[in-house]
């Protein structure tokens, strides 16, 4: 009886409440595991819940495509690479029974920072993906080509750029008091 209780406590300690991922009205949950005191999630489940494409070729890199951003997580170092951006993870990825896990902060901090359509709501413990930024760009391209074909191109007014495609400002924090000017 005592052994069963101890086993139940170990299982409970090895997991945490799941992370909710909302895309429109659809909500999925991604399980959280605890390893060495750090919360991690399955990378493939997170990307699938966000409607992205996940690839793990076993070459030491995880490839993820969400909207028009490609994210690469390195197995040998705790970094995420996306275009010219390289961001450090709170801890490295790991594998359990062939499945890749990334730190929870990847979903709550890194992905929202790199992908304009993703936000994290701390109060609800929910990652949200708003309307895709790819669709407005494709629509704008179609509108431009239709305008070029139209005989009234001079009368056609350009549309204002959608705020969904604008780049979010970055916040820079300066920690003064360490010497120097």
SEKOL-74723 format. One record per atom (N, C-alpha, C, O): residue in one letter; x, y, z. Coordinates in pm, whole numbers, plus 50000, padded with zeros to 5 digits. Atoms other than C-alpha are relative to their C-alpha. Layout:
AXYZ;...
This chain:
X500824988150000;X500005000050000;X500875012550000;X500635021949923;X499114988549993;X502785024250093;X500785001749870;X501015012949826;X499274999650127;X504695015249776;X499145006249891;X499635014249811;X500914994450100;X501675023349562;X499855015150021;X499815022649923;X500124985849970;X501325057149736;X501255007649955;X501145018349896;X498734993750040;X505015065649680;X500095000849849;X500515011049795;X499994999950147;X504725055849312;X499055010749946;X499385017749850;X500974989950043;X501625077849274;X500565014050019;X500355022749934;X499394987049977;X503495107349427;X501095003049897;X501215014349852;X498954998050099;X506425102449188;X499405003349864;X499915012049794;X500664997150128;X504085101948886;X499435014050003;X499565021349904;X500574986649989;X502315133349009;X501095010749995;X500885021349937;X498904990449999;X505645150949065;X500665001149864;X501305011249835;X499345000150130;X506835141848714;X499205007349894;X499675008549780;X500794992750097;X504065161248543;X499355012050068;X499265012650190;X500654987949952;X502315194848579;X498725001849920;X498504994849822;X501214997550079;X498955208448461;X500385003449855;X501395010049832;X499654997850140;X498885209748079;X499925014749961;X499295022850028;X500044986750060;X499415240847869;X498885000149898;X498784990949817;X501074998750100;X496385252447668;X500535007649879;X501275017349894;X499634993350124;X496915262247304;X498725002849924;X497994993549887;X501244995950067;X494105281947138;X500315005749862;X501145014749847;X499954994750136;X493785287546764;X498555002249960;X497824992749932;X501404996950024;X490505305446697;X499164994650115;X499424997950231;X500865005949897;X487815286146885;X500514986450047;X500034981150148;X499495013249966;X489805253546895;X501065001150111;X501985009150102;X499045000349890;X491665246147218;X500544985850013;X499784976250021;X499335012849977;X494185218147256;X500885001550123;X501275012550161;X499094999749886;X496275208747554;X501284992649964;X501274982749891;X498695006150020;X499955200147552;X500514996550140;X500635005150227;X499545004649870;X501215179247841;X501355005650038;X502205008149952;X498754994949946;X504005192048061;X500644989250086;X499974983050169;X499265009449917;X506665169548210;X501075007850076;X501535018350033;X498964993749920;X509165178248479;X501214990850002;X501124979150038;X498755007650003;X512765167048438;X501075008850063;X501295020150019;X498974992549926;X515505178348676;X499455013350051;X500165023350053;X500624988049944;X513075203548824;X499555010249898;X499075020949936;X500374990550106;X512375220248487;X498834994749920;X498774982949887;X501175003850079;X509095220048296;X500345000049853;X500965009249801;X499765001450143;X509235207847937;X498734994949933;X497864989149998;X501155004650077;X506715200447661;X500484993249873;X501594995449827;X499685006550126;X506635178647353;X499955010249887;X498945016849866;X499904990250108;X507785199847062;X499004997149889;X498375006349836;X500905003450109;X505715180846805;X498555003350034;X497805007949947;X501374996949960;X502485185147004;X499755015150000;X498685019549959;X500154985550000;X503055222547049;X499825005349858;X498915013149831;X500064995050138;X503705228646680;X498714995649932;X498105003549859;X501265004750058;X500725207146575;X498825008050055;X497915011449979;X501094992349940;X498465225846820;X499945014149943;X498865020049933;X499944986750059;X499615258846667;X499734999849850;X499685010349786;X500275001150143;X498895245746317;X501245000949913;X501155004249795;X498754999250075;X502535244746213;X500474986549950;X499754976549960;X499395012150055;X504815219046053;X501234996850084;X502065005650110;X498905004449915;X507265198946264;X500814989449927;X500254980749860;X499125009950062;X510285179346143;X501144996750096;X501805005650149;X498895004949917;X512735158246342;X500664988849923;X500234977349928;X499315009750084;X515135140746110;X501064992250076;X501774984050016;X499005007249921;X517315128146395;X501425004949977;X502374998150013;X498664994650028;X520215150346282;X500465010050105;X501415017650082;X499624990949894;X520385169446609;X499325013549993;X499645022650070;X500734987550014;X518005196846496;X498514997149987;X498104987849918;X501455000350018;X514275201746531;X499645011749910;X500075023049936;X500444989550091;X512715221446246;X498515002350018;X497734992750019;X501414996649982;X509425239646298;X499665011749910;X500435021349899;X500474989250087;X507465261346057;X498655004550053;X497694996850054;X501254994149954;X504785284346201;X499865013349928;X500765021749933;X500194988550088;X503315310945974;X501155000049899;X501404989749835;X498904999550096;X506245322545761;X501364999650070;X502385003050010;X498745001049926;X508885317046031;X500424985550018;X499614976950052;X499425013249978;X511155286946048;X500875000750125;X501745009350136;X499245000649875;X512525278046390;X500814987250004;X500314976649969;X499135011549986;X515445254746450;X500484999350144;X501045008950196;X499525002249864;X516175240546795;X501144989949991;X500994979349931;X498835008650005;X519605225246841;X500014990450119;X499694994250231;X499945010049894;X520035193247038;X501265001550084;X501274998050202;X498724999349931;X523625200647132;X500195012850081;X501135013650160;X499874987349928;X523085236147266;X498605005950022;X497705003749940;X501334994749970;X520175254647426;X499675012849923;X499515023549983;X500274988450084;X519465277847133;X498904997249900;X498664985849860;X500995000350107;X516685285646887;X500505009749894;X500875021049924;X499554991650111;X517635299146546;X498815002349908;X498124992949870;X501064996550093;X515145317646326;X500485011749916;X500555023049964;X499454989550086;X516505337146031;X501305005150059;X502244997550082;X498804994049941;X519055361246175;X499945000450152;X500895004950216;X500155000049854;X517735357146531;X500514987050060;X500194976250011;X499575011549920;X519445333646777;X499655003350145;X500165013050201;X500444997649863;X517775331247117;X500364988250088;X500314976750045;X499615010649907;X518895311747421;X498774994750073;X497915002350117;X501045006649924;X516545286647582;X500404999450146;X501595000350179;X499705001049857;X516255283447960;X500744987150032;X501484986550131;X499255012649989;X517565247747921;X499954993349864;X499184997449777;X499955006750129;X518375224347637;X498834990549978;X498114986950071;X501015010150031;X516015200947460;X500524986450042;X501724984650062;X499585013749969;X516055164147545;X499044990449933;X497974994349887;X500845010450059;X514655131547415;X499654989850106;X500484986150190;X500455010949915;X512625105947600;X499274990249909;X498274993649847;X500555010550087;X511875073547415;X499825004949857;X498815001949793;X500014995350138;X512665090747084;X499205012649976;X499205017849864;X500824988050016;X510345120547145;X500775012050052;X501385011650159;X499264987849964;X511815155647156;X499175008950091;X497995011550064;X500624990849905;X510985178447448;X500805012950004;X502035012649999;X499374986949989;X511725215647472;X499525006550130;X498465002950181;X500444993449877;X511565238347778;X498665007149980;X498365011749870;X501294993250007;X508145253147856;X500175014549955;X499305019949887;X499764986150041;X509655287847807;X500115001649849;X499955012749798;X500014999550147;X510015279247438;X498615004349952;X498495012749863;X501384996850039;X506195280947411;X499525013250057;X498765020349992;X500554988349932;X505605309147657;X500785012949974;X500235023849992;X499194988150021;X508465332847568;X500605000949860;X500495011249794;X499264999650127;X510435323347257;X499065000849879;X499205009749795;X500905000150116;X507625314747012;X499225013149991;X499145018749882;X500694987150012;X505575346047101;X500925011649959;X500485021149895;X499064989450038;X508695367347058;X500334999649851;X500475010049787;X499605001450140;X509545353546714;X498845000149901;X499025003749785;X501135001450092;X506075348346567;X498915009950040;X498335009050148;X500924989149970;X503795378646548;X498584995450031;X497855002350101;X501385004549980;X500585358046548;X499814992150128;X498704987450155;X500095008249878;X501355340246878;X500195008950122;X501115017150127;X499944992849873;X500725354547225;X499884989950114;X499344979050097;X500165008449882;X500955339747574;X499235007850105;X499625019050141;X500814994149894;X498295347647836;X500384993150130;X500034981650154;X499505005749875;X499915342248176;X498854996150092;X498874985450152;X501115002649907;X496635344448372;X499264987249965;X498854979750054;X500735012050043;X494975317048164;X500944988349972;X500484977149946;X499015010350033;X498205297548109;X499684994249862;X499554982149844;X500475003650133;X497305297447741;X500835006949893;X501045019049897;X499344994650118;X499255301847420;X498915002049896;X498134992849869;X501034997050099;X497065318847158;X500645003449867;X501645010549859;X499574996250135;X497535320846787;X498845007649938;X497755002249919;X501004991750064;X495625349246629;X500084997749850;X500854989249804;X500055002050145;X494875352146257;X501414999649942;X502285007549980;X498695002050062;X497805340546047;X500455012649928;X499655019349864;X499464988450070;X500085367945917;X500304996849854;X500555005949775;X499715003850138;X500655348245598;X498815003249909;X499005007949797;X501194997850082;X497065351345473;X499865014549956;X499595016749837;X500124986350048;X496965389745469;X501045003549895;X500755011349804;X498974997150100;X500245390645276;X499624994249865;X499795000649762;X500435006250126;X498915366345016;X498845007849940;X498795009849819;X501124992150048;X495685386444994;X500485013249941;X499985017549837;X499464987450051;X497675418644950;X500664998149865;X500535006649777;X499365002950129;X499685402744668;X498954998249891;X499115003249780;X501075001850098;X496475391844493;X499355013449965;X499045016049849;X500614987050023;X495005426844537;X500885008449910;X500375015149819;X499074992550085;X498125442644384;X499944995249856;X499935003449764;X500045005150136;X497995419544082;X498685003449933;X498665006249813;X501294996250056;X494275426644033;X499995014849966;X499425018849864;X499944985750025;X494945464044058;X500795002849873;X500445011649794;X499174998250119;X497655461043791;X499234996649873;X499455002749768;X500785004150116;X495205443743557;X498805009049976;X498245009049866;X501204991850008;X492395468643625;X500275012449915;X501345018449925;X499814987950079;X491875497243376;X499965012650085;X500445023150041;X500114988349914;X491165520943666;X501084999850108;X500795002650225;X498945000949899;X494515516743839;X500285013550065;X500685013950181;X499764986849942;X494825554243891;X498965003050108;X499265009950205;X501064997449903;X491515554644078;X500094990950122;X499534993950227;X499915009649889;X492415524844296;X500915005750107;X502025010350078;X499204994949889;X493665535344639;X500684988350069;X500084977750086;X499335010949930;X496265514544818;X499354997850136;X498915007350201;X500575003349870;X494995496545126;X501035002250109;X502235000850088;X499124998449885;X496405503945467;X500534986350040;X499834976250029;X499395012649960;X498765477245593;X499374995050129;X499125002850221;X500625006149883;X497245453345845;X500955000550119;X502154998750104;X499154999849881;X498475456446202;X500504986150035;X501484984850108;X499565013749971;X498755418346214;X501354997149937;X502084988549985;X498725002650067;X501735420045975;X501105009250051;X502265007550012;X498964991049951;X503545447846161;X500894992850101;X500474983250166;X499045006249909;X506605439146364;X499785005750139;X499675017850157;X500164995449863;X506185440646739;X501295006450047;X502385001750013;X498774993749950;X508605464146914;X500684991050102;X500034983450174;X499245007649901;X511335448447119;X500225008650122;X500365020850112;X499764993049875;X511825457847480;X501444997650040;X501904986250045;X498615000949958;X515365465347590;X500085004850144;X499615015750177;X499854996549860;X516175465447960;X501485002350027;X502324993949995;X498624996649968;X519345482748079;X500154998350151;X499425004550229;X499745002449859;X520695470348412;X501245008050038;X502375003450021;X498894990949968;X522805499448532;X500654996450133;X500114988450210;X499355001549871;X525245500348822;X501134990050000;X501564985550107;X498915009750005;X527955476948701;X501295006449953;X502174999549900;X498774993050039;X530605503448634;X499925004849857;X499025001049782;X499974994650135;X531485521748319;X499135012449988;X498445016150083;X500764987550016;X529875553148176;X498504997449996;X497725006849984;
